[in-house]
Amino acid sequence: MGIARHHQVADGEAASEFMNVWGRTVRGVLVPVSTPPLHDRSALMPRDPPMPMFDHIEYKKLPPKSDTDSTTHQEYPELSVKKINFSIEMLKKIKAQALKGASEGVFYSTFVSLLAHLWRCITKSRGLEDDAECETKALVAVNVRKRIDPPLPEGYFGNAMCHTCPHTTVKNLLEQPLSFAASIINASIKNITTDYVQSALDFIELQQKSPVQIARTNRTVLTPNLSVTSWVTLPLYELDFGWGTPIFAGNPFIPFEGLVILAPSHKKDGSIDVVLGLFAPDMARFEATCFELDE
């Protein structure tokens, strides 16, 4: 079964709730909805006039290259898309590695630890070591429902995603321990506060008045950066239209290089599936090293 949705209508949490209610209805399981969907978007509106307070590098785009730019028609290797499972045992090892060298009392979530590991592995696989001073970014989608004050009401149906953008040089990312990558990711996510979200809404509003249009196509290349989203907490494998639960729930197509999606495994054992798109030679290197950890 395939669906299409626009992210402005519903983010992953809202869409997942809709799909599961739809599935229960089809099966005749008419469970009353405890919290009706709320379509009031007033809680996530820009100010008038917009007054961004932060430097939102996560939303800044470079202007399109001109037709005379010699790199405009650069040919890239074939895009390879894989789903790679990280077992609970491997996730525990990655979390333990991320905490080595961290300050006392610091805790990193499974998401932060795994993303730090993936960011380093992908950067190595891309062969970016020779460009040590190159900046690399990880654009991370963050659900702000419970991060703003007051929190969004239960049942909020819409797009409640804000982005953060941990960044560093290739040299620091690869030469520092895993705890370094985890620390900048963790700090960047913690920066998503009420003020930051409001500032982002204001910044986007100003951008819409003078937008820089860059279309995402199957030739879009994010190297040396990543775009990351997590569906790990979504009940993707509870969906049932009467045929049983899925053996795969996720994107049927990864349209560009550098996209990383973390999703729960259909095994329902707590492991995580990492779905990502990389150039074929880079993917081969990634698959060969993604389960290795520094001593």
Salt bridges, closest charged atoms under 4 A:
ASP11 OD2 - ARG145 NH1 2.67
GLU13 OE2 - ARG145 NE 3.53
ASP55 OD1 - LYS60 NZ 2.34
GLU58 OE2 - HIS56 ND1 2.84
GLU75 OE1 - ARG219 NH2 3.23
GLU135 OE2 - HIS167 ND1 2.96
GLU175 OE1 - LYS171 NZ 3.14
ASP202 OD2 - ARG47 NE 2.60
GLU257 OE2 - ARG126 NH2 2.95
ASP273 OD2 - LYS83 NZ 3.99
ASP282 OD1 - ARG285 NH2 2.39
GLU287 OE1 - LYS82 NZ 2.85
ASP294 OD2 - ARG120 NH1 3.06
ASP294 OD1 - LYS124 NZ 3.96
